[in-house]
């Protein structure tokens, strides 16, 4: 999660919503990404979407069932559905998103075999987003 937080810091320094993610497969980081929605003028350029593309390219296939994604904030429904299609093995996230998180939907948008671990470094992951928006609203 510390590596995902580094990506979130990079996003904030670029004026992006500070969400970062890394993909680990068989003990190695194979991809890292952060939000690029402002940079690319693309509402789908979330950290997870960027990461899926990089990870599948690195592995040479569309399935990530042997991989773990670490993301600083709970994925939105779009990203959760994309993680479903990629059949990601494990999802580890920090801060929950009570307004736009995938967990608001039932049944789950994730693949049935995806293991989920939430609340990892939640305070640090949430604080960076809170501070980002506090600064934007000044």
C-alpha positions in Angstrom: 0.0 0.0 0.0 3.0 2.3 0.6 3.8 2.1 -3.1 0.2 3.0 -4.0 0.4 6.0 -1.7 3.5 7.1 -3.6 1.4 7.1 -6.7 -1.3 9.0 -5.0 1.2 11.7 -4.0 2.3 11.9 -7.7 -1.3 12.3 -8.8 -1.8 15.2 -6.3 1.4 16.9 -7.5 -0.1 16.8 -11.1 -3.4 18.2 -10.0 -5.2 14.9 -10.2 -7.4 13.4 -7.5 -4.8 11.6 -5.4 -5.6 7.9 -5.9 -2.8 5.5 -6.6 -2.5 1.8 -7.4 0.0 -0.9 -7.9 -0.4 -4.4 -9.3 1.6 -7.2 -7.7 2.0 -10.6 -9.4 4.0 -13.4 -7.9 5.7 -11.1 -5.5 6.8 -8.4 -8.0 5.3 -5.1 -8.8 4.4 -5.3 -12.5 2.6 -2.0 -12.9 1.9 1.3 -11.0 -0.5 4.0 -11.9 -2.5 7.0 -10.6 -5.5 9.0 -11.8 -5.0 10.8 -15.1 -8.6 12.1 -15.7 -7.5 15.7 -15.8 -4.3 15.1 -17.8 -6.1 13.1 -20.4 -9.5 14.8 -20.2 -10.9 11.3 -19.9 -13.4 10.5 -17.1 -12.4 6.8 -17.4 -8.7 7.4 -16.7 -8.9 6.2 -13.1 -5.8 4.7 -11.5 -7.3 1.2 -11.7 -8.2 1.4 -15.3 -4.7 2.6 -16.2 -3.2 -0.2 -14.0 -5.3 -3.0 -15.7 -4.0 -1.9 -19.1 -0.4 -1.8 -17.9 -0.6 -5.1 -16.0 -2.3 -7.1 -18.8 0.3 -5.7 -21.2 3.1 -6.7 -18.9 1.7 -10.2 -18.6 0.7 -10.6 -22.2 -2.9 -11.7 -21.3 -6.2 -10.3 -20.2 -6.6 -12.1 -16.9 -5.1 -11.1 -13.6 -6.2 -13.9 -11.5 -2.7 -14.5 -10.0 -2.4 -10.8 -9.2 -3.2 -8.4 -6.3 -4.2 -4.8 -6.8 -3.4 -2.3 -4.1 -5.4 0.9 -4.4 -5.6 3.8 -2.0 -9.4 4.2 -2.2 -12.2 1.8 -2.7 -12.8 1.3 -6.5 -15.8 2.9 -8.1 -18.4 0.7 -9.9 -16.7 1.3 -13.3 -13.3 0.1 -11.9 -14.8 -2.8 -10.0 -16.5 -4.0 -13.1 -13.2 -3.8 -15.1 -11.5 -5.7 -12.3 -14.2 -8.3 -12.6 -13.6 -8.6 -16.4 -9.8 -9.0 -15.7 -10.6 -11.6 -13.0 -8.2 -10.0 -10.5 -7.2 -12.4 -7.8 -7.1 -10.0 -4.8 -8.2 -6.4 -4.2 -6.6 -4.6 -1.3 -7.8 -1.0 -0.7 -7.3 1.6 1.9 -10.0 4.2 2.4 -13.7 3.3 1.8 -15.7 5.5 -0.5 -19.2 5.8 1.1 -20.5 8.0 -1.7 -19.2 6.3 -4.9 -17.6 3.0 -3.9 -18.5 -0.3 -5.6 -19.6 -1.8 -2.2 -22.8 0.3 -2.4 -24.0 -2.2 -5.1 -25.4 -5.7 -4.5 -24.6 -8.2 -5.8 -20.9 -7.3 -5.9 -19.5 -5.9 -9.1 -16.3 -7.8 -8.5 -15.5 -11.3 -9.8 -16.9 -14.0 -7.4 -13.4 -15.4 -6.8 -11.8 -12.0 -6.0 -10.6 -11.8 -2.4 -11.1 -8.4 -0.8 -9.1 -6.8 2.0 -10.2 -3.3 3.0 -9.0 -0.7 5.5 -5.3 -1.2 4.9 -3.6 2.1 5.9 -7.1 3.6 5.6 -6.3 6.8 7.6 -3.3 7.7 5.4 -5.1 6.8 2.2 -8.2 8.9 3.2 -6.2 11.8 4.6 -4.4 12.5 1.2 -7.8 12.8 -0.5 -9.3 14.9 2.2 -6.4 17.3 2.1 -6.5 17.5 -1.7 -10.1 18.6 -1.7 -9.7 20.9 1.3 -7.0 22.7 -0.7 -9.2 22.8 -3.8 -12.1 24.4 -1.8 -10.1 27.3 -0.4 
